[in-house]
Amino acid sequence: MATGGDPMTFTIRATKIHFPMQRLRFPTKALLWLCIALTFKFQARAYAQQVTIHVKNSSLEDVMKQIRQQTGYLFVFDLDMLSEARRVSADIKGAPLHEALRDILSDQPFSFSVVDKTVVLKKKTDSPATTKAAGKFVPVRGIVSDETGQVLPGVTVHNKANKANALTDALGTFSIEASKGDSCSLP
C-alpha cells in the first residue's frame, strides 16, 4: 500500500508467524538428528562389509588397494610375497569381504586371516604339523598403512606365537622374526 504522495514508497508490516508445536522443537530436532545418524551408521556398516571388484589381469596389490578403499580394512603382508603373486581377474559384486578374499586368493599361493579391521596375508602352508616341526625363524618385512595408503610410522607389530614385537619406522616398514604359520597383529 502506498503512503503519502510518493507512489514508489511502500510500508511493509512484519508479522511473527507462530507454530502450534513450538515447544516440541528441540526434542523433535534431537530425534531427527538421532535418526539420521543411526541411518548413516547402519548404511556405513553394511557397505563396509561389501566388496565389488571388476578387474582383469590386475596385480594383487591393485586389488588389495581397491578392497582397502571400499572397506577400510588394512592389509599386512611380507613385501617379498608380492613377487610370487599371480595376476588377478575377478568379477565380484556386493560380496561379503571374506567371500571376496576367498575368491581372489583362491589361485594365489597365499592364505588370509582377518583380525579386527586388518587382513593378514601369509604363504599357504602344507599342514599344521609341518609348521610346528619347522620352528625356523625368518625375518618378515612389510609396510603398515591406513585406508588411504598413508604409511603409519611408530606402529607396533606383534607376533603372537613367539611374543616378538617390531616398530614401524618413518616409512611405515617393519621387520619381525617369525616362523612358518605365525600370526602377527597390530595391538
Sequence and secondary structure as in RCSB ss.txt:
>XXXX:A:sequence
MATGGDPMTFTIRATKIHFPMQRLRFPTKALLWLCIALTFKFQARAYAQQVTIHVKNSSLEDVMKQIRQQTGYLF
VFDLDMLSEARRVSADIKGAPLHEALRDILSDQPFSFSVVDKTVVLKKKTDSPATTKAAGKFVPVRGIVSDETGQ
VLPGVTVHNKANKANALTDALGTFSIEASKGDSCSLP
>XXXX:A:secstr
 B TT TT B         TTGGGHHHHHHHHHHHHHHHHHHHHHHHHTEEEEEEEEE HHHHHHHHHHHH  EE
E  GGGGGG   EEEEEEEEEHHHHHHHHHTTSSEEEEEETTEEEEEE  S HHHHHHH   EEEEEE B TTS 
B TT EEEETTT  EEE  TTSEEEEEE TT  EE  
